[in-house]
Amino acid sequence: MKLSVERSPGSTSLRAALAVLNPRKLARPTIVITASILGFLLVIGLGGAFGAPPPAAHAGVLAQSGYCGDGTCTPSEEFTCPADCGYATEEPRCAKAVCGDGICTAGCETAASCTSDCGVSCDDFICGDGVCAWNDCEGSWNCEADCQWCGDGICAAAERGQCPEDCGGSVCGDGVCAADESIRSCPADCGPVCGDGACNGNETFSSCPNDCSPICGDGLCQGGENFSSCPNDCAPVCGDGTCEGAETCSNCASDCGVCPPSCGDGTCNGTETNQTCPGDCPPECGDGVCNGTETFETCPSDCEAPPSPTPTEVPPAPELAVAKMANPASIDEPGGPVTFTVQVTNGGEETLTLTSLDDSLQANMATLSDNTCTVPQVLPAGSTYECQYSFEVNGSGGESVSNTISATAEDTAGQVATGSASATVMIAAVEEVATTGCQIVPVDVVNDGAVNAFLSKTKDYRAPLWMICDEPPEEVCIPVDPSFDRSSDISQFSLLDCTSEGECTSYLATSINQDELCFHVVAGTTGQPICGEGCSFMIQTGETGLPTQALLLAGIGLALLLLLILLIVLLMVRRRRDAEEEMSDYDQDLTTM
């Protein structure tokens, strides 16, 4: 396992890596409104009590002394107003009718039987003038505007469902022709009846041939119509024995007879031959003439054999050899750039033109980086064209990626040669580095005992980087300044693994890889960094404290040095004293002399 502590962005050294209404007012408009409504009702009631009666419900012109339709039969209305007087039995009523008396008795006298009384043209009566003539020209059956009212005994179309006195319970338009309805009073329910001898309504010869006759010009050829009697509706019929219309001997020989032979009519007949009428008569093999589509192969009796072709020299087939190499041939997953080298060799005797180079993994090689492969290229006999191109090859570990280059070349005779070659790139699996579960932590989460133990080993705290691991790492690496001299002694760096009991184990830096300084177990020692309670780093320079053993040795050395100096001083003092004593003795000797 390997732990790498990455340098934070921008760091250059180890230190930097770290509303109430009034009822009275409401009552006043209420009283005024109530009084207004009562006054209006009183006026209506008085008007109804003292006003004129409503006019009678009829459409006739009112006379001052009575009118036809007022329900009273006066002597003058006996023969002219069936609405008031009704029709008595035919014999007594018609017996009283006298032609020439100036009265046209309805139902007894007509314009045909009594011109002097009834000889008036129907054009003299105008429907809608408010006067109902009540004769054969005008009545409720043809002029409801003048001749209808409820109670006249005639159920007009407008009275359906409105006047039960005339119409009973039937309603015009309900789809049922009731007993009191007729085609004249209610054509919607009592339409025309096929077979009544009258062609009316929407009846035609097609829908009711019993009542209607065919009409020439209606676009239908029917009821005995033919081209002769109605050319607008009927087309000529070939085979009816009559040559008419667009019929000719060519399209209807049964009616118009057989056409005489004619060159160009599409039929080879009579005295026509291929020589006299080639349009109608195809060439005939054996007539001694090679014409039309005849050839020696189809008609050797008429056509001569063609001359033998002159043999042409066929050039040798072109040869094309293709080779392809990949560099590198193996890359770590997930992949990376690979350069492919292609060699195309003309192995024939003629010059070739390389017209295409296609890679099986690239749709357009022109877009590739570092691509030197271009076409066309002229390849003399025996020459080789070499080019390179690169692209990303990706895959998973253990896979292989193969691609094929295909080349096409052509010689001067138009003969085509092709060749291809493949290259395979292996994708190597990369072993994943197991994580150790270590994390960088601030110093305030580290146990105080471990921090104090670390401080006892250093003179300058320098805000070190602390880490705590869930499990012992095999290797610990920290980032270093890019300007760090990699040739310097890296043993000055130590990793201190400290515990809450106040003990720290030191591990020396043993290698520097790129921008990382790595700490390993020192050769010849046992154990490894655990960093369970906290690990930090230290630089063993003059600013740092020495280990306990080093301090002891330094103290002994210093004591021995001081002792030696003291001994030298004592010897020098003794020698000086001895010299002084000798001088004193010498002086005494001189004095006594």
QUINORWO-V706859 format. One line per field, one symbol per residue. ss: DSSP state (~ for helix, > for strand, _ for the rest). psi: psi as a letter, one per 30 degrees, with the letter a starting at -180 (. if undefined). A space follows every 10 residues. Layout:
ss = ???
psi = ???
This chain:
ss = __>>>_____ __________ __~~~~~~~~ ~~~~~~~~~~ ~~~~~~~~~~ __________ __________ ____~~~___ _~~~~____~ ~~~~~~____ __________ ____~~~~__ _~~~______ __________ __________ ______~~~_ ___~~~~___ __________ __________ __________ __________ __________ __________ __________ __________ __~~~~____ __________ __________ __________ __________ __________ _________> >>>>>>>__> >>_>>>>>>> >>>>>>____ _>>>>>>>>_ _>__~~~_>_ ______>>>_ ___>>>>>>> >>>>>____> >>>>>>>>>> >____>>>>> >>>>>>>>__ ________>> >_~~~__~~~ ~~~~~__>__ _____>>>__ _____>>>>_ _________~ ~~>>>>>>__ ___>>>>>>> >>>__>>>>_ __________ ____>>>>>_ ___>___~~~ ~~~~~~~~~~ ~~~~~~~~~~ ~~~~~~~~~~ ~~~~~~~~~~ ~~_
psi = kkkkjkklkf kfleeff..k ljeeeefefe eeeeeeeeee eeeeeeeeef lklllkilgl kklehllkgg fkjlefgeff ifeeflkale eeefffkjkf ggkjkkfekl fefieeeghk kfffkjkggg kjfhaffkaf ffifefhklk gggkjleffk ffifeefbfl kkfggkjlfg llfefifeeh akjkfgfkjl bgkleefife fklkkkfggk jlhfkaeefi fffklkjkfg gkjlbgklfe fiffeflkkl kkkfggkjlb gkleefifee jlkkkfggkj lbgkleefif ffklkllkkk kkkklkklkk kklkkkjlfk lkkfaakkkk kkkkkjgafl kljjfkjkkf fkejfffllh jgjlllkkjl kflkkklllk lkklalkflk kklkkkkklk afggkkklll llkkkkjkkk kkkklfgkkk llfffkkeee eeeeffflfj egilkklkkf lkkfkkklkl kfgkjffljf ffkkkjjllf fgkkkkklkf lkjcgkkkkl kkkfllllke hefkkllkki afflllleee eeeeeeeeee eeeeeeeeee eeeeeeeeee eeeeeeeeee ef.
